[in-house]
């Protein structure tokens, strides 16, 4: 059997690409709290603490971030202020992959942000 260059390239690429775990939906408050307890959610120029008591604090660029959160159904619902500006209330889907978390606004239909859990 003769293999084409494309077939060989695809196999080499598949073997050379590291396997990444899939994100899994977080659907309970207990699971969410277990993920964030004692950790910061970080991304470039953002560092947040999401505390089990419902408080959110941190920095985004050079501005302070404050807010509150609660768990409703399968969603993280939060209100935030960033640098004194009210970012409003939004319920968001949460997915986790070990040391990473993806939060998607509007119950999973809006924009997403990925954070490292450190």
C-alpha positions, 0 to 999 in steps of 0.5 A: 500500500502506498501512502500519500504525502498528505496522509503521512503529514496528517499522521505526523501532525496528529502524533506531534499535537499534544492532547488537550482535555475537553472542557466539562460543564460545571453545573453545581455551586459545590463543584464551582466552589471546589474549583475556585477555592483558594485560587485566582482566576487569571488571564493577561492583565486580569486577576480575580478572586471568587470567594465562597461567600459570594464576593468577587474582587481583583484587578483588571488592567489597572482598575479594581474589580468588585462584585457579587456572585450566586449560583442559579440553576446551572449558571454563575450569576454575577454583578460586577463593577470595574474601575467604578463602571457597572458591568451589570448582572449576567448569568454565565455558563462555566466550563473547566479543564483542570487548570483552566476555566471558560466562562461564557456570558448570556447562559452560554450563548455570548462571549467567552473568556478563558482563565487559568486557575492559579 
